Amino acid sequence: MISRLETMRFQWGAREGPLCDEPIRNVKFKIVDARIASEPLHRGSGQIIPTARRVAYSAFLMATPRLMEPVYHVEKWPCTADVPQPGTPAYIVKAFLPVIESFGFETNLRYHTQGQAFCLSVFDHWAIVPGDPLDKIIVLRPLEPAPIQHLALEFMGMSEDVSINKFFDESMVV
């Protein structure tokens, strides 16, 4: 019964991580010891799932987590490839563009080329956002430009105070 509940907990926890309620990627949990109550009443899903989820979240937050951002493969500079099209004066310029920087990119591209250029964006990979998402020194103020590594936090609606303490029992916090 515990293995079924553990599977449910990991699926639930992996779908809604503690940072931005986004899926958790590239994380491995290793359960070393688990002490389960002997009475069936105290080892039901209502007790095991929330407790195990809090344990996983606190372990995740203690392991220096990082946010990941999606990256498009688009036509842009700096480029990863510059390929001339045979028989035409056209070029295909290929590059990587973080999705958060892609808003307004095509409009700017068309504006600066008088509508001659366009872009095709395709999801390519996930990249780690620089910086520590748990850094308390960074303060996001409205109507002020934020550092690029903290735009994802604001975009995802992440709370400025992600604390490990909310996943621990008060008696366990030192």
PLY file of the C-alpha trace (Angstrom):
ply
format ascii 1.0
element vertex 174
property float x
property float y
property float z
element edge 173
property int vertex1
property int vertex2
end_header
0.00 0.00 0.00
2.86 2.39 0.75
4.39 2.04 -2.72
1.08 3.02 -4.38
0.78 6.05 -2.10
4.42 6.99 -2.73
3.82 6.84 -6.48
0.76 9.09 -6.13
2.73 11.54 -3.98
5.63 11.76 -6.41
3.30 12.26 -9.35
1.45 15.02 -7.49
4.64 16.62 -6.20
6.40 16.47 -9.57
3.47 18.17 -11.31
3.39 21.06 -8.83
6.84 21.95 -7.52
7.40 24.27 -4.55
8.92 27.16 -6.50
6.40 28.14 -9.18
3.87 25.30 -9.09
5.51 24.08 -12.29
6.72 20.54 -13.04
9.97 19.47 -11.38
12.66 18.25 -13.78
15.97 16.40 -13.34
15.45 15.56 -9.66
16.17 12.25 -7.97
14.78 11.45 -4.52
16.26 8.62 -2.48
14.21 7.39 0.48
16.63 6.17 3.14
14.24 5.49 6.01
10.47 5.60 6.47
8.69 4.90 9.73
5.04 4.14 9.17
2.41 3.89 11.92
1.28 0.36 12.73
-2.43 1.29 12.92
-4.18 1.35 9.53
-6.04 4.52 10.52
-2.77 6.48 10.76
-1.20 5.27 7.51
-3.91 6.18 5.04
-3.48 8.38 2.01
-4.67 11.42 3.98
-1.66 11.13 6.28
1.06 9.77 4.00
0.59 11.86 0.84
0.74 15.37 2.40
3.57 14.39 4.75
5.63 12.79 2.00
4.99 15.79 -0.27
6.26 18.19 2.42
9.34 16.01 2.92
10.07 15.97 -0.82
9.55 19.74 -1.15
11.81 20.54 1.80
14.51 18.19 0.44
14.17 19.85 -2.97
14.51 23.35 -1.50
17.54 22.32 0.60
19.33 21.04 -2.52
19.90 24.50 -4.11
17.13 24.33 -6.72
17.25 26.27 -9.98
14.49 27.48 -12.26
14.50 26.33 -15.86
13.22 28.35 -18.78
12.10 27.11 -22.19
14.31 28.16 -25.11
13.15 28.60 -28.70
15.22 27.84 -31.74
14.60 30.93 -33.90
16.04 33.13 -36.58
17.93 35.84 -34.70
21.35 37.24 -33.79
23.62 36.01 -32.16
23.24 33.13 -34.51
24.12 29.47 -34.34
24.07 29.13 -38.14
23.95 31.48 -41.14
22.74 29.53 -44.17
22.28 31.13 -47.63
19.31 29.90 -49.66
20.54 28.72 -53.08
19.13 30.76 -55.98
17.77 33.54 -53.75
19.19 36.55 -51.92
17.63 35.17 -48.70
19.47 33.88 -45.66
18.25 31.71 -42.82
19.76 32.82 -39.52
19.30 30.27 -36.72
19.72 31.05 -33.02
18.46 30.25 -29.52
16.08 32.68 -27.79
14.72 32.30 -24.25
10.92 32.31 -24.43
10.64 35.16 -21.93
12.67 37.36 -24.31
10.59 36.37 -27.33
7.62 38.62 -26.54
7.73 41.43 -29.10
10.72 39.95 -30.94
8.90 39.36 -34.23
7.35 42.84 -34.13
10.79 44.41 -33.65
12.27 42.23 -36.37
9.60 43.24 -38.89
9.84 46.90 -37.86
13.62 47.08 -38.33
13.54 45.23 -41.66
10.49 47.09 -43.06
8.54 43.82 -43.04
11.12 41.95 -45.13
12.09 39.45 -42.42
10.05 37.10 -40.29
10.81 34.46 -37.72
9.76 30.91 -37.06
10.03 29.86 -33.40
10.15 26.21 -32.34
10.70 24.89 -28.81
14.21 23.46 -28.60
15.27 22.79 -25.01
15.18 23.85 -21.36
17.96 26.04 -19.92
18.79 26.83 -16.30
17.94 30.40 -15.31
21.03 32.07 -13.82
20.89 33.02 -10.16
19.39 31.52 -7.03
15.57 31.56 -6.91
15.72 31.52 -3.10
17.97 34.62 -2.88
16.31 37.00 -0.41
18.53 39.95 -1.44
16.70 40.42 -4.75
13.54 42.50 -4.41
11.18 42.81 -7.38
9.60 46.25 -7.53
6.68 47.05 -9.83
7.37 49.35 -12.82
11.15 48.86 -12.57
13.18 46.65 -14.91
14.12 43.42 -13.19
17.36 41.52 -13.76
16.87 38.92 -16.50
17.32 35.99 -14.10
14.38 37.22 -12.00
11.93 37.89 -14.83
10.90 34.23 -14.76
10.05 34.44 -11.05
7.75 37.39 -11.65
6.29 35.90 -14.85
5.46 32.62 -13.12
3.84 34.41 -10.19
6.37 33.07 -7.72
6.13 34.40 -4.21
9.09 36.52 -3.15
9.30 34.50 0.06
9.74 30.83 -0.75
10.70 29.44 2.62
11.73 25.95 3.57
10.10 26.51 6.96
6.60 26.23 5.55
7.34 22.60 4.62
8.85 21.64 8.00
7.00 20.93 11.21
7.70 23.68 13.75
9.15 21.14 16.17
11.70 20.08 13.52
12.94 23.61 12.66
16.09 24.55 14.55
0 1
1 2
2 3
3 4
4 5
5 6
6 7
7 8
8 9
9 10
10 11
11 12
12 13
13 14
14 15
15 16
16 17
17 18
18 19
19 20
20 21
21 22
22 23
23 24
24 25
25 26
26 27
27 28
28 29
29 30
30 31
31 32
32 33
33 34
34 35
35 36
36 37
37 38
38 39
39 40
40 41
41 42
42 43
43 44
44 45
45 46
46 47
47 48
48 49
49 50
50 51
51 52
52 53
53 54
54 55
55 56
56 57
57 58
58 59
59 60
60 61
61 62
62 63
63 64
64 65
65 66
66 67
67 68
68 69
69 70
70 71
71 72
72 73
73 74
74 75
75 76
76 77
77 78
78 79
79 80
80 81
81 82
82 83
83 84
84 85
85 86
86 87
87 88
88 89
89 90
90 91
91 92
92 93
93 94
94 95
95 96
96 97
97 98
98 99
99 100
100 101
101 102
102 103
103 104
104 105
105 106
106 107
107 108
108 109
109 110
110 111
111 112
112 113
113 114
114 115
115 116
116 117
117 118
118 119
119 120
120 121
121 122
122 123
123 124
124 125
125 126
126 127
127 128
128 129
129 130
130 131
131 132
132 133
133 134
134 135
135 136
136 137
137 138
138 139
139 140
140 141
141 142
142 143
143 144
144 145
145 146
146 147
147 148
148 149
149 150
150 151
151 152
152 153
153 154
154 155
155 156
156 157
157 158
158 159
159 160
160 161
161 162
162 163
163 164
164 165
165 166
166 167
167 168
168 169
169 170
170 171
171 172
172 173
